[in-house]
Structures are given as C-alpha cells and as structure tokens.
Amino acid sequence: MTNQQEAPQLRQFIRLEAVLTALGLSSPESIWARLRPHHRLYDPLMPKPIKVGKRAVAWDAAEIAAYQQMLMEKREQQTKGA
C-alpha cells in the first residue's frame, strides 16, 4: 500500500445563464431570491454561488444537478401524497 493521496476530482463551474436554464427559470432575480433568507422565495437548499473573480460568480455543476434531483424527488413525493 502506498502513501500517495488521490488527486482531487476536477469540478465544473457553471455561470448564471446555465443555472437558469438547468432550473427552468427565466430571471436572474429568481435565483438571487432563493438565496436571500428574508425573501418569500428563499430556499435554504439552493446551492450557494462560488466567487470566481472580482465581480464573477459560478455554481458547482454537481451541486446544481443534486438540487435538480431533490426537486424532482420532492415533486414525486407530493404527487404520491395527493
């Protein structure tokens, strides 16, 4: 057995337009509203953006995919309970 550590897996970052498309939303405000704790659309499970530049943010694509999956599972639970 060697004492080498595995290299971290490369993650893909996606920008706001790709997040909007992935979540089926049309307005950047709908993303930011889900991130503001005092907004009526706040969702504590919404992945947080990652600062990638002085005035640029992106999201981890894997976190957005997991959020999509959670939304679909939530929908399935709601339709089973209806």
Helices and strands as residue ranges (DSSP letters): E 13-14, H 16-23, H 28-35, E 50-53, E 56-60, H 61-81
